């Protein structure tokens, strides 16, 4: 049982932090992609 708890604390925390950061950055990446797609239209004007 102690092995599982040790495993979850050592591996579970970095996994949770990674998913949290990926979730936060996803919205910003989508905004960046939209801006890049709109760039040619803005350059023509």
Legacy VTK file of the C-alpha trace (Angstrom):
# vtk DataFile Version 3.0
C-alpha trace
ASCII
DATASET POLYDATA
POINTS 45 float
0.000 0.000 0.000
2.808 2.416 0.820
4.288 1.764 -2.610
1.099 2.971 -4.308
0.903 6.089 -2.173
4.540 6.866 -2.889
3.960 6.302 -6.594
0.922 8.586 -6.657
2.692 11.386 -4.821
5.813 11.193 -6.976
4.118 10.767 -10.357
0.604 12.088 -9.809
1.605 15.620 -8.879
3.723 16.300 -11.990
0.984 14.829 -14.182
-1.638 17.055 -12.543
0.541 20.155 -12.971
1.184 19.284 -16.627
-2.512 18.897 -17.406
-3.287 22.158 -15.624
-0.660 24.064 -17.604
-1.761 22.488 -20.900
-5.351 23.491 -20.166
-4.325 27.093 -19.448
-2.131 27.468 -22.512
-4.700 25.917 -24.884
-6.824 29.063 -25.001
-3.832 31.268 -25.650
-2.633 28.988 -28.443
-6.050 29.110 -30.106
-5.979 32.911 -29.981
-2.483 32.920 -31.480
-3.564 30.607 -34.313
-6.568 32.825 -35.094
-4.310 35.887 -35.143
-1.874 34.214 -37.533
-4.719 33.225 -39.853
-6.048 36.810 -39.851
-2.633 38.350 -40.530
-2.728 38.160 -44.378
-6.089 39.960 -44.431
-4.751 42.726 -42.194
-1.639 43.109 -44.334
-3.757 43.626 -47.485
-5.753 46.467 -45.953
LINES 1 46
45 0 1 2 3 4 5 6 7 8 9 10 11 12 13 14 15 16 17 18 19 20 21 22 23 24 25 26 27 28 29 30 31 32 33 34 35 36 37 38 39 40 41 42 43 44
